[in-house]
Structure formats: structure tokens, C-alpha cells
Amino acid sequence: NLVPTSLCRLILIGVVLFYASQSSAHLKKYSDPISAWQSVLDLYPSSVRANNNLGNAHKTAALKLIKEGSQDGSRILTHAVNAAAKFDYLITADPTDGVAMSNLGDCIADPELGSYLRSVKSGFFVNVTIERAHALFRRALEINPLNSHAWYNWGLALHREGKLVQAERCYFSALH
């Protein structure tokens, strides 16, 4: 009445292959940061960290396309808008979210991303100016003067503008 050894091996191989295929399909879902963080948001839509990280993933994707010389402006614009929208959503939900303010300020102040965001010219994007970026950094630092992320991003924005003395002060403050 014992099951032949070869049949047991065959069943075991079948089970292993089934679970391997399930794992492979599951891993594909997390093959890039945007998919991974979107999956987290599908489960926890109000997660501040997941929304922030999804915004950063879109920002990174847009900058990567720009750096690679992509001519697909609509994909770059989509990522830039999605990034800014995530950060704006977080600020609207919590007007004291200095991390989201710093991240949105960085998107606006970035020469490439900012130009894509300024091209939209409707809704939130009407006020995508370097002055708005500075105001976001300033507000983030009013909320938490030790926010090194905001100090660094503000320094980077000032550096890009050629305001090196002010940038150096911001960089120095980011370290302390």
C-alpha cells in the first residue's frame, strides 16, 4: 500500500514548481519601486511613508528618463506630475508634513522637473515657481528647524541659482 517513491518525487517536484511560479509572479509585482510602493498603497492608502516614497519613486523615474536623454516628454511629465501630486496630497492631508514640503520644493526647484511641472499651467501647477519652492523649504524648517532633508534641498536649490553663500549655510545647517 505504499506509494511508489517515484510518484512521491513527482508530486514533490510539482508542489515546488507551483510555489516557485507563484513566487516569481509575486516578485514581478515588486520589480520596480513605483509598483512596489503602489502595491503598499493599495493595502494602506493613507500610509504617509508609502505616499512619500511613491512620490520619490516617480521623481527618480522622471530624472532617470531625463538623464538618459529620453525624448518621451509625456512619460517624463507623467512621472513629474505624479511625484508633485503625491507630495501635495501629503501636505494637504497634514499641513505640518515638512518632509513632503521639502520633497515638493525639491521637485519645483529642480531645473528639469520644474520646467515640466510649469508646462502644465492648471490647478496646483499654476504656482510652480522657485519662490514657491523657497516658501516650502522655509515652512518645513519653521515646523522643524532640524530637518536636515529640507536644509539640504534648500541648499541645493540655492546652489543651482548661483547663491553659493546661502547654499553653503544651508548645507552646513543640514549637517548639524
C-alpha positions as a Markdown table, in Angstrom:
| # | Residue | x | y | z |
|---|---|---|---|---|
| 1 | Asn | 0.0 | 0.0 | 0.0 |
| 2 | Leu | 3.0 | 2.3 | -0.1 |
| 3 | Val | 3.0 | 5.0 | -2.8 |
| 4 | Pro | 5.9 | 4.4 | -5.1 |
| 5 | Thr | 8.9 | 6.6 | -4.4 |
| 6 | Ser | 8.9 | 8.0 | -8.0 |
| 7 | Leu | 5.3 | 9.2 | -7.6 |
| 8 | Cys | 6.2 | 11.0 | -4.3 |
| 9 | Arg | 9.1 | 12.7 | -6.0 |
| 10 | Leu | 6.9 | 13.7 | -8.9 |
| 11 | Ile | 4.3 | 15.2 | -6.5 |
| 12 | Leu | 7.1 | 17.0 | -4.6 |
| 13 | Ile | 8.5 | 18.4 | -7.8 |
| 14 | Gly | 5.0 | 19.6 | -8.8 |
| 15 | Val | 4.5 | 21.4 | -5.5 |
| 16 | Val | 7.9 | 23.0 | -5.7 |
| 17 | Leu | 7.3 | 24.2 | -9.2 |
| 18 | Phe | 3.9 | 25.6 | -8.3 |
| 19 | Tyr | 5.2 | 27.6 | -5.4 |
| 20 | Ala | 8.2 | 28.8 | -7.5 |
| 21 | Ser | 5.9 | 30.1 | -10.1 |
| 22 | Gln | 3.8 | 31.9 | -7.5 |
| 23 | Ser | 6.9 | 33.5 | -6.0 |
| 24 | Ser | 8.1 | 34.6 | -9.4 |
| 25 | Ala | 4.7 | 36.2 | -10.2 |
| 26 | His | 4.8 | 37.9 | -6.8 |
| 27 | Leu | 8.3 | 39.3 | -7.3 |
| 28 | Lys | 7.4 | 40.8 | -10.7 |
| 29 | Lys | 4.9 | 42.9 | -8.8 |
| 30 | Tyr | 7.8 | 44.5 | -6.9 |
| 31 | Ser | 10.3 | 44.7 | -9.8 |
| 32 | Asp | 10.4 | 48.5 | -9.7 |
| 33 | Pro | 9.9 | 51.0 | -6.8 |
| 34 | Ile | 6.7 | 52.5 | -8.3 |
| 35 | Ser | 5.0 | 49.1 | -8.5 |
| 36 | Ala | 6.2 | 48.2 | -5.0 |
| 37 | Trp | 5.0 | 51.4 | -3.3 |
| 38 | Gln | 1.7 | 51.4 | -5.3 |
| 39 | Ser | 1.1 | 47.8 | -4.0 |
| 40 | Val | 1.7 | 49.1 | -0.5 |
| 41 | Leu | -0.8 | 51.9 | -1.1 |
| 42 | Asp | -3.3 | 49.5 | -2.4 |
| 43 | Leu | -3.3 | 47.9 | 1.0 |
| 44 | Tyr | -2.7 | 51.0 | 3.1 |
| 45 | Pro | -4.0 | 54.1 | 1.1 |
| 46 | Ser | -3.3 | 56.6 | 3.9 |
| 47 | Ser | 0.3 | 55.5 | 4.6 |
| 48 | Val | 2.3 | 58.7 | 4.8 |
| 49 | Arg | 5.6 | 56.7 | 4.2 |
| 50 | Ala | 4.2 | 54.8 | 1.2 |
| 51 | Asn | 2.8 | 58.0 | -0.4 |
| 52 | Asn | 6.1 | 59.9 | 0.2 |
| 53 | Asn | 8.1 | 57.0 | -1.2 |
| 54 | Leu | 5.9 | 56.6 | -4.2 |
| 55 | Gly | 6.4 | 60.4 | -4.9 |
| 56 | Asn | 10.1 | 59.9 | -4.6 |
| 57 | Ala | 10.0 | 56.9 | -6.9 |
| 58 | His | 8.2 | 58.9 | -9.6 |
| 59 | Lys | 10.6 | 61.8 | -9.1 |
| 60 | Thr | 13.6 | 59.4 | -9.6 |
| 61 | Ala | 11.9 | 57.8 | -12.7 |
| 62 | Ala | 11.5 | 61.2 | -14.3 |
| 63 | Leu | 15.0 | 62.3 | -13.5 |
| 64 | Lys | 16.4 | 59.0 | -14.9 |
| 65 | Leu | 14.5 | 59.4 | -18.1 |
| 66 | Ile | 15.8 | 63.0 | -18.4 |
| 67 | Lys | 19.4 | 61.8 | -17.7 |
| 68 | Glu | 19.1 | 59.1 | -20.3 |
| 69 | Gly | 18.1 | 61.6 | -22.9 |
| 70 | Ser | 14.6 | 60.3 | -23.3 |
| 71 | Gln | 12.6 | 62.1 | -25.9 |
| 72 | Asp | 9.3 | 60.8 | -24.4 |
| 73 | Gly | 8.2 | 64.0 | -22.8 |
| 74 | Ser | 4.8 | 62.7 | -21.9 |
| 75 | Arg | 6.4 | 59.9 | -19.7 |
| 76 | Ile | 8.7 | 62.4 | -18.0 |
| 77 | Leu | 5.8 | 64.8 | -17.4 |
| 78 | Thr | 3.6 | 61.9 | -16.0 |
| 79 | His | 6.3 | 61.0 | -13.5 |
| 80 | Ala | 6.9 | 64.6 | -12.6 |
| 81 | Val | 3.2 | 65.3 | -12.1 |
| 82 | Asn | 2.7 | 62.1 | -10.1 |
| 83 | Ala | 5.6 | 63.0 | -7.8 |
| 84 | Ala | 4.4 | 66.5 | -7.2 |
| 85 | Ala | 0.8 | 65.3 | -6.7 |
| 86 | Lys | 1.8 | 62.8 | -4.0 |
| 87 | Phe | 3.8 | 65.4 | -2.1 |
| 88 | Asp | 0.9 | 68.0 | -2.5 |
| 89 | Tyr | -1.6 | 65.3 | -1.3 |
| 90 | Leu | 0.5 | 64.7 | 1.8 |
| 91 | Ile | 0.8 | 68.5 | 2.6 |
| 92 | Thr | -3.0 | 68.9 | 2.1 |
| 93 | Ala | -3.6 | 65.9 | 4.5 |
| 94 | Asp | -1.1 | 67.2 | 7.0 |
| 95 | Pro | 0.0 | 70.9 | 6.7 |
| 96 | Thr | 2.9 | 70.2 | 9.1 |
| 97 | Asp | 4.5 | 67.5 | 6.9 |
| 98 | Gly | 7.9 | 69.1 | 6.5 |
| 99 | Val | 9.3 | 66.1 | 4.6 |
| 100 | Ala | 6.6 | 66.3 | 1.9 |
| 101 | Met | 7.2 | 70.1 | 1.8 |
| 102 | Ser | 10.9 | 69.6 | 1.3 |
| 103 | Asn | 10.3 | 67.0 | -1.4 |
| 104 | Leu | 7.8 | 69.1 | -3.3 |
| 105 | Gly | 10.1 | 72.1 | -3.0 |
| 106 | Asp | 12.9 | 70.0 | -4.5 |
| 107 | Cys | 10.7 | 68.9 | -7.4 |
| 108 | Ile | 9.8 | 72.5 | -8.2 |
| 109 | Ala | 13.4 | 73.8 | -7.7 |
| 110 | Asp | 14.9 | 71.1 | -9.9 |
| 111 | Pro | 15.6 | 72.8 | -13.3 |
| 112 | Glu | 14.4 | 69.9 | -15.4 |
| 113 | Leu | 11.4 | 68.7 | -13.3 |
| 114 | Gly | 10.4 | 72.2 | -12.5 |
| 115 | Ser | 10.2 | 73.1 | -16.2 |
| 116 | Tyr | 8.0 | 70.0 | -16.9 |
| 117 | Leu | 5.7 | 71.0 | -13.9 |
| 118 | Arg | 5.5 | 74.6 | -15.1 |
| 119 | Ser | 4.3 | 73.4 | -18.5 |
| 120 | Val | 1.1 | 72.1 | -17.1 |
| 121 | Lys | -0.4 | 75.5 | -16.1 |
| 122 | Ser | -3.5 | 74.4 | -14.4 |
| 123 | Gly | -4.7 | 73.8 | -10.8 |
| 124 | Phe | -1.8 | 73.3 | -8.4 |
| 125 | Phe | 0.7 | 73.8 | -11.2 |
| 126 | Val | -0.1 | 77.4 | -11.8 |
| 127 | Asn | 2.1 | 78.3 | -8.8 |
| 128 | Val | 5.2 | 76.2 | -9.6 |
| 129 | Thr | 7.9 | 78.9 | -9.1 |
| 130 | Ile | 11.2 | 79.0 | -7.4 |
| 131 | Glu | 9.6 | 81.4 | -4.9 |
| 132 | Arg | 7.1 | 78.6 | -4.0 |
| 133 | Ala | 10.0 | 76.1 | -3.6 |
| 134 | His | 11.7 | 78.6 | -1.2 |
| 135 | Ala | 8.5 | 79.1 | 0.7 |
| 136 | Leu | 8.1 | 75.3 | 1.1 |
| 137 | Phe | 11.6 | 74.9 | 2.4 |
| 138 | Arg | 11.1 | 77.9 | 4.8 |
| 139 | Arg | 7.8 | 76.4 | 6.1 |
| 140 | Ala | 9.4 | 72.9 | 6.5 |
| 141 | Leu | 12.1 | 74.5 | 8.6 |
| 142 | Glu | 9.7 | 76.6 | 10.7 |
| 143 | Ile | 8.0 | 73.3 | 11.6 |
| 144 | Asn | 11.3 | 71.5 | 12.3 |
| 145 | Pro | 14.5 | 73.5 | 12.3 |
| 146 | Leu | 16.5 | 70.3 | 12.5 |
| 147 | Asn | 15.0 | 68.9 | 9.2 |
| 148 | Ser | 18.3 | 68.1 | 7.5 |
| 149 | His | 16.5 | 67.0 | 4.4 |
| 150 | Ala | 14.9 | 70.4 | 4.0 |
| 151 | Trp | 18.2 | 72.2 | 4.7 |
| 152 | Tyr | 20.0 | 70.1 | 2.1 |
| 153 | Asn | 17.2 | 70.5 | -0.6 |
| 154 | Trp | 17.1 | 74.3 | 0.1 |
| 155 | Gly | 20.9 | 74.4 | -0.2 |
| 156 | Leu | 20.7 | 72.5 | -3.5 |
| 157 | Ala | 18.1 | 74.9 | -4.9 |
| 158 | Leu | 20.2 | 78.0 | -3.9 |
| 159 | His | 23.3 | 76.3 | -5.3 |
| 160 | Arg | 21.5 | 75.9 | -8.6 |
| 161 | Glu | 20.6 | 79.5 | -8.6 |
| 162 | Gly | 24.2 | 80.5 | -8.0 |
| 163 | Lys | 23.6 | 81.8 | -4.5 |
| 164 | Leu | 26.6 | 80.0 | -3.1 |
| 165 | Val | 27.0 | 81.7 | 0.3 |
| 166 | Gln | 23.3 | 81.0 | 1.2 |
| 167 | Ala | 23.7 | 77.4 | -0.2 |
| 168 | Glu | 26.7 | 76.8 | 2.0 |
| 169 | Arg | 24.8 | 78.0 | 5.1 |
| 170 | Cys | 22.0 | 75.6 | 4.3 |
| 171 | Tyr | 24.4 | 72.7 | 3.7 |
| 172 | Phe | 26.2 | 73.5 | 6.9 |
| 173 | Ser | 22.8 | 73.5 | 8.8 |
| 174 | Ala | 22.0 | 70.1 | 7.2 |
| 175 | Leu | 25.0 | 68.7 | 8.9 |
| 176 | His | 24.0 | 69.9 | 12.4 |
